Amino acid sequence: MKGADNDGKKTIGILRAHCQGNTKPKAISLYMQLINIQMKKNENVTSYRIRAEKIIGALGRAKEVPSEKLLISILLKVLPPKYRQFSIHVTQSSEDVSLSKFKVASKGFE
């Protein structure tokens, strides 16, 4: 904010960039949140995925676009043991699974 003394337009621009996450530290923070996201006790896969998708959306607004394979692997890493067969199917499947197909499949397995 000090870089925009008495310049309202520049101040708004700096504030907007900060809130929208267009800064490198914000993007790094969002990646850390995504990597460390954990499924809560008694949480279903859909709720967990929605929480992760909020972070993914914030990354998109920060002009960071992680690959779908990375996102799927992050979502798979914390699934409870009852999803082991689903995880094996996704990782061993010869078909290329998109994020949207993964969402449908996880909901169906649930």
MOPAC internal coordinates of N, CA, C and O (Angstrom, degrees):
PM7 1SCF
backbone

  N    0.0000 0     0.00 0     0.00 0    0    0    0
  C    1.4506 1     0.00 0     0.00 0    1    0    0
  C    1.5345 1   110.65 1     0.00 0    2    1    0
  O    1.2310 1   120.49 1   152.64 1    3    2    1
  N    1.3442 1   116.67 1   -27.36 1    3    2    1
  C    1.4584 1   118.54 1  -178.82 1    5    3    2
  C    1.5208 1   111.68 1   -67.23 1    6    5    3
  O    1.2310 1   119.95 1   158.01 1    7    6    5
  N    1.3304 1   117.70 1   -21.99 1    7    6    5
  C    1.4497 1   121.10 1  -179.49 1    9    7    6
  C    1.5186 1   113.03 1   -75.90 1   10    9    7
  O    1.2310 1   119.53 1   178.87 1   11   10    9
  N    1.3261 1   118.50 1    -1.13 1   11   10    9
  C    1.4611 1   121.20 1  -176.53 1   13   11   10
  C    1.5234 1   111.34 1  -130.28 1   14   13   11
  O    1.2310 1   120.63 1  -139.21 1   15   14   13
  N    1.3152 1   116.40 1    40.79 1   15   14   13
  C    1.4635 1   120.13 1   179.53 1   17   15   14
  C    1.5236 1   111.54 1   -55.93 1   18   17   15
  O    1.2310 1   120.87 1   -52.50 1   19   18   17
  N    1.3193 1   115.93 1   127.50 1   19   18   17
  C    1.4632 1   123.57 1   176.98 1   21   19   18
  C    1.5287 1   113.72 1    57.10 1   22   21   19
  O    1.2310 1   120.31 1  -152.62 1   23   22   21
  N    1.3230 1   117.02 1    27.38 1   23   22   21
  C    1.4624 1   121.00 1   177.27 1   25   23   22
  C    1.5261 1   107.79 1  -131.12 1   26   25   23
  O    1.2310 1   121.20 1   -87.66 1   27   26   25
  N    1.3330 1   115.31 1    92.34 1   27   26   25
  C    1.4617 1   121.01 1  -175.22 1   29   27   26
  C    1.5162 1   113.48 1   -59.52 1   30   29   27
  O    1.2310 1   120.46 1   139.53 1   31   30   29
  N    1.3322 1   116.73 1   -40.47 1   31   30   29
  C    1.4612 1   120.69 1  -178.72 1   33   31   30
  C    1.5317 1   110.90 1   -64.41 1   34   33   31
  O    1.2310 1   120.25 1   136.35 1   35   34   33
  N    1.3066 1   117.13 1   -43.65 1   35   34   33
  C    1.4641 1   121.41 1   178.81 1   37   35   34
  C    1.5308 1   110.38 1   -67.22 1   38   37   35
  O    1.2310 1   120.46 1   141.62 1   39   38   37
  N    1.3324 1   116.72 1   -38.38 1   39   38   37
  C    1.4624 1   121.45 1   178.22 1   41   39   38
  C    1.5257 1   110.80 1   -61.21 1   42   41   39
  O    1.2310 1   120.54 1   134.39 1   43   42   41
  N    1.3273 1   116.57 1   -45.61 1   43   42   41
  C    1.4688 1   121.29 1   178.16 1   45   43   42
  C    1.5259 1   110.03 1   -61.34 1   46   45   43
  O    1.2310 1   120.04 1   138.90 1   47   46   45
  N    1.3262 1   117.53 1   -41.10 1   47   46   45
  C    1.4647 1   121.53 1   178.67 1   49   47   46
  C    1.5165 1   111.97 1   -61.49 1   50   49   47
  O    1.2310 1   120.45 1   136.31 1   51   50   49
  N    1.3173 1   116.74 1   -43.69 1   51   50   49
  C    1.4652 1   121.27 1   178.65 1   53   51   50
  C    1.5209 1   110.25 1   -65.06 1   54   53   51
  O    1.2310 1   120.60 1   135.71 1   55   54   53
  N    1.3227 1   116.46 1   -44.29 1   55   54   53
  C    1.4617 1   121.14 1   179.53 1   57   55   54
  C    1.5274 1   111.23 1   -63.72 1   58   57   55
  O    1.2310 1   120.22 1   136.21 1   59   58   57
  N    1.3168 1   117.19 1   -43.79 1   59   58   57
  C    1.4697 1   121.65 1   178.91 1   61   59   58
  C    1.5363 1   110.47 1   -61.67 1   62   61   59
  O    1.2310 1   120.15 1   134.63 1   63   62   61
  N    1.3181 1   117.31 1   -45.37 1   63   62   61
  C    1.4674 1   120.96 1   179.72 1   65   63   62
  C    1.5213 1   110.51 1   -61.54 1   66   65   63
  O    1.2310 1   120.53 1   140.87 1   67   66   65
  N    1.3306 1   116.58 1   -39.13 1   67   66   65
  C    1.4657 1   120.23 1   179.26 1   69   67   66
  C    1.5258 1   111.26 1   -66.88 1   70   69   67
  O    1.2310 1   120.16 1   133.74 1   71   70   69
  N    1.3132 1   117.29 1   -46.26 1   71   70   69
  C    1.4693 1   121.12 1  -177.23 1   73   71   70
  C    1.5149 1   112.41 1   -70.98 1   74   73   71
  O    1.2310 1   119.51 1   147.19 1   75   74   73
  N    1.3067 1   118.53 1   -32.81 1   75   74   73
  C    1.4527 1   121.38 1  -179.36 1   77   75   74
  C    1.5180 1   111.76 1   -82.74 1   78   77   75
  O    1.2310 1   120.23 1   170.13 1   79   78   77
  N    1.3142 1   117.17 1    -9.87 1   79   78   77
  C    1.4476 1   119.54 1   176.16 1   81   79   78
  C    1.5128 1   113.86 1    80.33 1   82   81   79
  O    1.2310 1   119.50 1  -146.93 1   83   82   81
  N    1.3147 1   118.57 1    33.07 1   83   82   81
  C    1.4535 1   120.96 1   179.33 1   85   83   82
  C    1.5245 1   112.51 1   -83.71 1   86   85   83
  O    1.2310 1   120.20 1  -170.35 1   87   86   85
  N    1.3098 1   117.22 1     9.65 1   87   86   85
  C    1.4487 1   120.34 1  -178.39 1   89   87   86
  C    1.5212 1   109.88 1  -102.11 1   90   89   87
  O    1.2310 1   121.01 1   -27.54 1   91   90   89
  N    1.3194 1   115.66 1   152.46 1   91   90   89
  C    1.4574 1   121.23 1  -179.23 1   93   91   90
  C    1.5330 1   111.51 1   -60.48 1   94   93   91
  O    1.2310 1   118.57 1   134.54 1   95   94   93
  N    1.3441 1   120.32 1   -45.46 1   95   94   93
  C    1.4659 1   119.40 1   178.29 1   97   95   94
  C    1.5327 1   112.85 1   -59.58 1   98   97   95
  O    1.2310 1   119.86 1   143.90 1   99   98   97
  N    1.3291 1   117.88 1   -36.10 1   99   98   97
  C    1.4659 1   121.19 1   179.21 1  101   99   98
  C    1.5208 1   109.76 1   -65.57 1  102  101   99
  O    1.2310 1   120.26 1   136.30 1  103  102  101
  N    1.3274 1   117.11 1   -43.70 1  103  102  101
  C    1.4674 1   120.87 1   179.27 1  105  103  102
  C    1.5253 1   110.64 1   -62.72 1  106  105  103
  O    1.2310 1   120.40 1   137.38 1  107  106  105
  N    1.3107 1   116.84 1   -42.62 1  107  106  105
  C    1.4699 1   120.41 1   178.73 1  109  107  106
  C    1.5208 1   110.04 1   -63.02 1  110  109  107
  O    1.2310 1   120.37 1   137.83 1  111  110  109
  N    1.3189 1   116.90 1   -42.17 1  111  110  109
  C    1.4619 1   121.44 1   178.19 1  113  111  110
  C    1.5306 1   110.89 1   -60.63 1  114  113  111
  O    1.2310 1   120.56 1   137.26 1  115  114  113
  N    1.3248 1   116.53 1   -42.74 1  115  114  113
  C    1.4714 1   120.43 1   179.28 1  117  115  114
  C    1.5233 1   111.30 1   -65.49 1  118  117  115
  O    1.2310 1   120.05 1   138.69 1  119  118  117
  N    1.3277 1   117.51 1   -41.31 1  119  118  117
  C    1.4666 1   119.97 1   176.34 1  121  119  118
  C    1.5259 1   110.88 1   -61.22 1  122  121  119
  O    1.2310 1   120.29 1   139.71 1  123  122  121
  N    1.3182 1   117.06 1   -40.29 1  123  122  121
  C    1.4733 1   120.57 1   178.10 1  125  123  122
  C    1.5310 1   110.74 1   -62.92 1  126  125  123
  O    1.2310 1   120.45 1   137.67 1  127  126  125
  N    1.3291 1   116.75 1   -42.33 1  127  126  125
  C    1.4624 1   120.32 1   177.14 1  129  127  126
  C    1.5253 1   110.89 1   -60.81 1  130  129  127
  O    1.2310 1   120.55 1   136.94 1  131  130  129
  N    1.3219 1   116.54 1   -43.06 1  131  130  129
  C    1.4572 1   120.95 1  -178.35 1  133  131  130
  C    1.5242 1   111.42 1   -66.96 1  134  133  131
  O    1.2310 1   120.49 1   137.54 1  135  134  133
  N    1.3116 1   116.66 1   -42.46 1  135  134  133
  C    1.4612 1   120.58 1  -179.26 1  137  135  134
  C    1.5307 1   111.00 1   -66.63 1  138  137  135
  O    1.2310 1   120.28 1   145.74 1  139  138  137
  N    1.3202 1   117.07 1   -34.26 1  139  138  137
  C    1.4631 1   121.28 1  -175.32 1  141  139  138
  C    1.5209 1   114.41 1   -96.50 1  142  141  139
  O    1.2310 1   119.60 1  -175.18 1  143  142  141
  N    1.3159 1   118.36 1     4.82 1  143  142  141
  C    1.4588 1   120.10 1  -178.45 1  145  143  142
  C    1.5358 1   109.51 1   -62.81 1  146  145  143
  O    1.2310 1   120.79 1   -43.18 1  147  146  145
  N    1.2906 1   116.09 1   136.82 1  147  146  145
  C    1.4615 1   122.01 1  -179.54 1  149  147  146
  C    1.5242 1   109.61 1  -125.05 1  150  149  147
  O    1.2310 1   121.39 1   -33.23 1  151  150  149
  N    1.2997 1   114.95 1   146.77 1  151  150  149
  C    1.4571 1   120.64 1   176.83 1  153  151  150
  C    1.5308 1   107.32 1   -78.33 1  154  153  151
  O    1.2310 1   120.53 1   -51.51 1  155  154  153
  N    1.3246 1   116.59 1   128.49 1  155  154  153
  C    1.4632 1   121.40 1  -179.15 1  157  155  154
  C    1.5211 1   110.53 1   -77.05 1  158  157  155
  O    1.2310 1   121.17 1   -23.60 1  159  158  157
  N    1.3242 1   115.37 1   156.40 1  159  158  157
  C    1.4686 1   119.45 1   175.56 1  161  159  158
  C    1.5228 1   108.51 1   -59.89 1  162  161  159
  O    1.2310 1   120.70 1   -39.32 1  163  162  161
  N    1.3066 1   116.27 1   140.68 1  163  162  161
  C    1.4645 1   123.93 1   179.43 1  165  163  162
  C    1.5336 1   113.49 1    61.80 1  166  165  163
  O    1.2310 1   120.06 1  -161.84 1  167  166  165
  N    1.3365 1   117.48 1    18.16 1  167  166  165
  C    1.4595 1   120.57 1   176.86 1  169  167  166
  C    1.5240 1   108.16 1   -94.82 1  170  169  167
  O    1.2310 1   120.66 1   -40.59 1  171  170  169
  N    1.3152 1   116.35 1   139.41 1  171  170  169
  C    1.4680 1   118.21 1   176.93 1  173  171  170
  C    1.5256 1   109.43 1   -87.61 1  174  173  171
  O    1.2310 1   121.16 1   -12.98 1  175  174  173
  N    1.3135 1   115.38 1   167.02 1  175  174  173
  C    1.4568 1   121.26 1  -176.26 1  177  175  174
  C    1.5231 1   111.62 1   -62.59 1  178  177  175
  O    1.2310 1   120.24 1   143.94 1  179  178  177
  N    1.3049 1   117.14 1   -36.06 1  179  178  177
  C    1.4603 1   120.52 1  -179.04 1  181  179  178
  C    1.5232 1   111.04 1   -63.53 1  182  181  179
  O    1.2310 1   119.51 1   134.73 1  183  182  181
  N    1.3141 1   118.53 1   -45.27 1  183  182  181
  C    1.4686 1   122.06 1   179.05 1  185  183  182
  C    1.5235 1   110.71 1   -63.26 1  186  185  183
  O    1.2310 1   121.36 1   137.01 1  187  186  185
  N    1.3242 1   115.01 1   -42.99 1  187  186  185
  C    1.4629 1   120.53 1   178.51 1  189  187  186
  C    1.5329 1   110.13 1   -60.95 1  190  189  187
  O    1.2310 1   120.70 1   133.97 1  191  190  189
  N    1.3278 1   116.27 1   -46.03 1  191  190  189
  C    1.4553 1   121.10 1  -178.31 1  193  191  190
  C    1.5347 1   110.65 1   -64.26 1  194  193  191
  O    1.2310 1   120.14 1   141.94 1  195  194  193
  N    1.3252 1   117.33 1   -38.06 1  195  194  193
  C    1.4659 1   121.28 1   178.86 1  197  195  194
  C    1.5296 1   110.47 1   -63.71 1  198  197  195
  O    1.2310 1   120.55 1   137.99 1  199  198  197
  N    1.3331 1   116.56 1   -42.01 1  199  198  197
  C    1.4708 1   119.51 1   177.19 1  201  199  198
  C    1.5276 1   110.53 1   -61.17 1  202  201  199
  O    1.2310 1   120.94 1   137.15 1  203  202  201
  N    1.3353 1   115.80 1   -42.85 1  203  202  201
  C    1.4667 1   119.99 1   178.98 1  205  203  202
  C    1.5331 1   110.51 1   -65.52 1  206  205  203
  O    1.2310 1   120.36 1   140.85 1  207  206  205
  N    1.3246 1   116.91 1   -39.15 1  207  206  205
  C    1.4660 1   120.73 1  -179.11 1  209  207  206
  C    1.5270 1   112.02 1   -65.72 1  210  209  207
  O    1.2310 1   119.72 1   150.55 1  211  210  209
  N    1.3170 1   118.14 1   -29.45 1  211  210  209
  C    1.4655 1   120.63 1   175.67 1  213  211  210
  C    1.5274 1   109.83 1   -63.85 1  214  213  211
  O    1.2310 1   120.76 1   138.13 1  215  214  213
  N    1.3177 1   116.16 1   -41.87 1  215  214  213
  C    1.4653 1   120.33 1   178.26 1  217  215  214
  C    1.5222 1   109.90 1   -67.28 1  218  217  215
  O    1.2310 1   120.63 1   138.19 1  219  218  217
  N    1.3320 1   116.41 1   -41.81 1  219  218  217
  C    1.4666 1   121.34 1   178.68 1  221  219  218
  C    1.5278 1   109.90 1   -60.96 1  222  221  219
  O    1.2310 1   120.32 1   139.22 1  223  222  221
  N    1.3292 1   116.99 1   -40.78 1  223  222  221
  C    1.4601 1   121.17 1   177.50 1  225  223  222
  C    1.5198 1   111.71 1   -62.95 1  226  225  223
  O    1.2310 1   120.81 1   138.93 1  227  226  225
  N    1.3312 1   116.05 1   -41.07 1  227  226  225
  C    1.4661 1   119.96 1   177.86 1  229  227  226
  C    1.5294 1   110.45 1   -64.68 1  230  229  227
  O    1.2310 1   120.39 1   143.18 1  231  230  229
  N    1.3389 1   116.87 1   -36.82 1  231  230  229
  C    1.4684 1   119.94 1   175.57 1  233  231  230
  C    1.5235 1   110.76 1   -62.58 1  234  233  231
  O    1.2310 1   120.44 1   139.17 1  235  234  233
  N    1.3184 1   116.76 1   -40.83 1  235  234  233
  C    1.4619 1   120.86 1   178.03 1  237  235  234
  C    1.5167 1   111.66 1   -61.60 1  238  237  235
  O    1.2310 1   120.74 1   138.71 1  239  238  237
  N    1.3213 1   116.20 1   -41.29 1  239  238  237
  C    1.4679 1   119.99 1   177.99 1  241  239  238
  C    1.5240 1   110.96 1   -67.51 1  242  241  239
  O    1.2310 1   120.53 1   155.95 1  243  242  241
  N    1.3446 1   116.60 1   -24.05 1  243  242  241
  C    1.4626 1   121.25 1   177.19 1  245  243  242
  C    1.5232 1   110.95 1   -87.95 1  246  245  243
  O    1.2310 1   120.88 1  -170.45 1  247  246  245
  N    1.3311 1   115.92 1     9.55 1  247  246  245
  C    1.4662 1   123.04 1   179.47 1  249  247  246
  C    1.5226 1   112.44 1    62.94 1  250  249  247
  O    1.2310 1   121.04 1  -146.39 1  251  250  249
  N    1.3251 1   115.61 1    33.61 1  251  250  249
  C    1.4635 1   123.11 1   174.47 1  253  251  250
  C    1.5158 1   106.65 1  -115.84 1  254  253  251
  O    1.2310 1   120.03 1   -55.81 1  255  254  253
  N    1.3167 1   117.55 1   124.19 1  255  254  253
  C    1.4515 1   121.00 1  -177.60 1  257  255  254
  C    1.5267 1   109.53 1  -123.93 1  258  257  255
  O    1.2310 1   120.32 1   -85.04 1  259  258  257
  N    1.3440 1   116.99 1    94.96 1  259  258  257
  C    1.4648 1   119.30 1   177.62 1  261  259  258
  C    1.5258 1   110.04 1   -70.56 1  262  261  259
  O    1.2310 1   120.58 1   -25.74 1  263  262  261
  N    1.3211 1   116.49 1   154.26 1  263  262  261
  C    1.4611 1   120.16 1  -179.79 1  265  263  262
  C    1.5263 1   110.44 1   -68.80 1  266  265  263
  O    1.2310 1   121.00 1   -25.05 1  267  266  265
  N    1.3199 1   115.70 1   154.95 1  267  266  265
  C    1.4655 1   120.31 1   179.17 1  269  267  266
  C    1.5285 1   110.65 1   -64.02 1  270  269  267
  O    1.2310 1   120.18 1   143.82 1  271  270  269
  N    1.3220 1   117.26 1   -36.18 1  271  270  269
  C    1.4713 1   120.65 1   179.62 1  273  271  270
  C    1.5204 1   110.82 1   -62.84 1  274  273  271
  O    1.2310 1   120.29 1   139.94 1  275  274  273
  N    1.3267 1   117.06 1   -40.06 1  275  274  273
  C    1.4568 1   120.77 1   177.55 1  277  275  274
  C    1.5260 1   109.91 1   -64.01 1  278  277  275
  O    1.2310 1   120.56 1   135.09 1  279  278  277
  N    1.3185 1   116.53 1   -44.91 1  279  278  277
  C    1.4669 1   120.33 1  -179.58 1  281  279  278
  C    1.5225 1   111.23 1   -62.77 1  282  281  279
  O    1.2310 1   120.17 1   137.16 1  283  282  281
  N    1.3261 1   117.27 1   -42.84 1  283  282  281
  C    1.4640 1   120.43 1   178.90 1  285  283  282
  C    1.5289 1   110.41 1   -63.33 1  286  285  283
  O    1.2310 1   120.03 1   137.61 1  287  286  285
  N    1.3186 1   117.55 1   -42.39 1  287  286  285
  C    1.4645 1   119.45 1  -179.85 1  289  287  286
  C    1.5279 1   111.76 1   -65.34 1  290  289  287
  O    1.2310 1   120.30 1   143.86 1  291  290  289
  N    1.3317 1   117.04 1   -36.14 1  291  290  289
  C    1.4729 1   120.32 1   176.57 1  293  291  290
  C    1.5279 1   110.11 1   -65.63 1  294  293  291
  O    1.2310 1   120.62 1   137.88 1  295  294  293
  N    1.3282 1   116.42 1   -42.12 1  295  294  293
  C    1.4644 1   120.19 1   179.57 1  297  295  294
  C    1.5292 1   111.03 1   -66.98 1  298  297  295
  O    1.2310 1   120.01 1   144.69 1  299  298  297
  N    1.3208 1   117.58 1   -35.31 1  299  298  297
  C    1.4623 1   121.14 1  -178.82 1  301  299  298
  C    1.5274 1   113.19 1   -72.50 1  302  301  299
  O    1.2310 1   120.49 1   149.63 1  303  302  301
  N    1.3310 1   116.67 1   -30.37 1  303  302  301
  C    1.4671 1   120.05 1  -169.08 1  305  303  302
  C    1.5251 1   114.56 1   -63.27 1  306  305  303
  O    1.2310 1   119.53 1   155.98 1  307  306  305
  N    1.2977 1   118.51 1   -24.02 1  307  306  305
  C    1.4646 1   118.71 1  -175.79 1  309  307  306
  C    1.5230 1   113.73 1  -114.12 1  310  309  307
  O    1.2310 1   120.39 1  -169.39 1  311  310  309
  N    1.3063 1   116.87 1    10.61 1  311  310  309
  C    1.4617 1   117.85 1   177.78 1  313  311  310
  C    1.5220 1   110.04 1   -64.44 1  314  313  311
  O    1.2310 1   119.97 1   -35.01 1  315  314  313
  N    1.3170 1   117.67 1   144.99 1  315  314  313
  C    1.4674 1   120.60 1  -179.85 1  317  315  314
  C    1.5382 1   111.17 1   -67.58 1  318  317  315
  O    1.2310 1   120.40 1   -14.73 1  319  318  317
  N    1.3247 1   116.84 1   165.27 1  319  318  317
  C    1.4745 1   121.26 1  -177.48 1  321  319  318
  C    1.5210 1   114.82 1   -53.76 1  322  321  319
  O    1.2310 1   119.59 1   149.42 1  323  322  321
  N    1.3194 1   118.39 1   -30.58 1  323  322  321
  C    1.4640 1   119.29 1  -178.84 1  325  323  322
  C    1.5334 1   112.37 1   -65.36 1  326  325  323
  O    1.2310 1   119.76 1   166.35 1  327  326  325
  N    1.3364 1   118.07 1   -13.65 1  327  326  325
  C    1.4564 1   122.66 1   178.00 1  329  327  326
  C    1.5283 1   112.24 1   -97.85 1  330  329  327
  O    1.2310 1   120.35 1  -167.92 1  331  330  329
  N    1.3238 1   116.94 1    12.08 1  331  330  329
  C    1.4705 1   120.74 1  -177.08 1  333  331  330
  C    1.5309 1   111.07 1   -59.02 1  334  333  331
  O    1.2310 1   120.04 1   134.02 1  335  334  333
  N    1.3183 1   117.54 1   -45.98 1  335  334  333
  C    1.4684 1   120.24 1   179.97 1  337  335  334
  C    1.5276 1   111.04 1   -62.09 1  338  337  335
  O    1.2310 1   120.62 1   140.07 1  339  338  337
  N    1.3153 1   116.42 1   -39.93 1  339  338  337
  C    1.4649 1   120.79 1   177.73 1  341  339  338
  C    1.5314 1   109.95 1   -62.45 1  342  341  339
  O    1.2310 1   120.36 1   134.44 1  343  342  341
  N    1.3314 1   116.93 1   -45.56 1  343  342  341
  C    1.4640 1   121.39 1   179.56 1  345  343  342
  C    1.5221 1   111.27 1   -60.64 1  346  345  343
  O    1.2310 1   120.97 1   136.73 1  347  346  345
  N    1.3324 1   115.76 1   -43.27 1  347  346  345
  C    1.4649 1   120.01 1   178.87 1  349  347  346
  C    1.5223 1   110.24 1   -62.68 1  350  349  347
  O    1.2310 1   120.70 1   136.55 1  351  350  349
  N    1.3189 1   116.27 1   -43.45 1  351  350  349
  C    1.4646 1   120.15 1   179.42 1  353  351  350
  C    1.5257 1   110.94 1   -59.42 1  354  353  351
  O    1.2310 1   120.35 1   134.05 1  355  354  353
  N    1.3249 1   116.94 1   -45.95 1  355  354  353
  C    1.4674 1   120.82 1  -177.81 1  357  355  354
  C    1.5271 1   110.77 1   -65.34 1  358  357  355
  O    1.2310 1   120.40 1   135.70 1  359  358  357
  N    1.3234 1   116.83 1   -44.30 1  359  358  357
  C    1.4676 1   119.48 1  -175.78 1  361  359  358
  C    1.5225 1   113.10 1   -76.32 1  362  361  359
  O    1.2310 1   119.88 1   153.69 1  363  362  361
  N    1.3231 1   117.83 1   -26.31 1  363  362  361
  C    1.4664 1   120.67 1  -177.19 1  365  363  362
  C    1.5208 1   113.69 1   -99.27 1  366  365  363
  O    1.2310 1   120.18 1   173.28 1  367  366  365
  N    1.3018 1   117.26 1    -6.72 1  367  366  365
  C    1.4664 1   121.23 1  -177.64 1  369  367  366
  C    1.5318 1   110.36 1   -66.72 1  370  369  367
  O    1.2310 1   121.14 1   -41.08 1  371  370  369
  N    1.3175 1   115.43 1   138.92 1  371  370  369
  C    1.4660 1   119.49 1   178.40 1  373  371  370
  C    1.5308 1   111.04 1   -77.89 1  374  373  371
  O    1.2310 1   120.64 1   161.65 1  375  374  373
  N    1.3123 1   116.39 1   -18.35 1  375  374  373
  C    1.4684 1   120.79 1   179.90 1  377  375  374
  C    1.5281 1   109.07 1   -80.76 1  378  377  375
  O    1.2310 1   120.95 1   -39.12 1  379  378  377
  N    1.3247 1   115.79 1   140.88 1  379  378  377
  C    1.4610 1   121.54 1   179.18 1  381  379  378
  C    1.5220 1   108.58 1   -76.63 1  382  381  379
  O    1.2310 1   120.50 1   -63.73 1  383  382  381
  N    1.3173 1   116.65 1   116.27 1  383  382  381
  C    1.4643 1   121.51 1  -175.86 1  385  383  382
  C    1.5235 1   109.56 1   -92.69 1  386  385  383
  O    1.2310 1   121.21 1   -56.43 1  387  386  385
  N    1.3223 1   115.29 1   123.57 1  387  386  385
  C    1.4633 1   119.93 1   175.78 1  389  387  386
  C    1.5287 1   108.58 1   -85.80 1  390  389  387
  O    1.2310 1   120.92 1   -12.98 1  391  390  389
  N    1.3018 1   115.84 1   167.02 1  391  390  389
  C    1.4602 1   120.00 1   179.38 1  393  391  390
  C    1.5239 1   111.07 1   -62.96 1  394  393  391
  O    1.2310 1   120.06 1   140.70 1  395  394  393
  N    1.3173 1   117.50 1   -39.30 1  395  394  393
  C    1.4663 1   119.90 1   179.87 1  397  395  394
  C    1.5341 1   110.74 1   -66.65 1  398  397  395
  O    1.2310 1   119.70 1   140.20 1  399  398  397
  N    1.3350 1   118.18 1   -39.80 1  399  398  397
  C    1.4669 1   120.79 1   176.38 1  401  399  398
  C    1.5231 1   110.64 1   -65.74 1  402  401  399
  O    1.2310 1   120.95 1   142.77 1  403  402  401
  N    1.3234 1   115.78 1   -37.23 1  403  402  401
  C    1.4632 1   120.18 1   178.12 1  405  403  402
  C    1.5212 1   110.79 1   -62.28 1  406  405  403
  O    1.2310 1   120.50 1   137.41 1  407  406  405
  N    1.3206 1   116.64 1   -42.59 1  407  406  405
  C    1.4629 1   121.43 1   179.73 1  409  407  406
  C    1.5353 1   110.54 1   -59.97 1  410  409  407
  O    1.2310 1   121.09 1   132.43 1  411  410  409
  N    1.3240 1   115.51 1   -47.57 1  411  410  409
  C    1.4695 1   120.65 1  -179.62 1  413  411  410
  C    1.5231 1   110.15 1   -62.76 1  414  413  411
  O    1.2310 1   120.54 1   134.17 1  415  414  413
  N    1.3323 1   116.57 1   -45.83 1  415  414  413
  C    1.4616 1   120.91 1  -178.49 1  417  415  414
  C    1.5268 1   111.92 1   -64.24 1  418  417  415
  O    1.2310 1   120.24 1   138.65 1  419  418  417
  N    1.3240 1   117.15 1   -41.35 1  419  418  417
  C    1.4768 1   119.71 1  -179.95 1  421  419  418
  C    1.5247 1   110.94 1   -66.12 1  422  421  419
  O    1.2310 1   120.79 1   141.17 1  423  422  421
  N    1.3198 1   116.09 1   -38.83 1  423  422  421
  C    1.4730 1   119.98 1   177.78 1  425  423  422
  C    1.5316 1   109.97 1   -65.51 1  426  425  423
  O    1.2310 1   120.51 1   138.59 1  427  426  425
  N    1.3413 1   116.63 1   -41.41 1  427  426  425
  C    1.4662 1   120.52 1   178.08 1  429  427  426
  C    1.5095 1   112.20 1   -64.74 1  430  429  427
  O    1.2310 1   120.30 1   140.98 1  431  430  429
  N    1.3290 1   117.03 1   -39.02 1  431  430  429
  C    1.4592 1   120.13 1   179.28 1  433  431  430
  C    1.5221 1   110.93 1   -68.75 1  434  433  431
  O    1.2310 1   121.18 1   145.00 1  435  434  433
  N    1.3188 1   115.34 1   -35.00 1  435  434  433
  C    1.4722 1   120.36 1  -179.96 1  437  435  434
  C    1.5223 1   110.14 1   -63.46 1  438  437  435
  O    1.2310 1   120.10 1   180.00 1  439  438  437

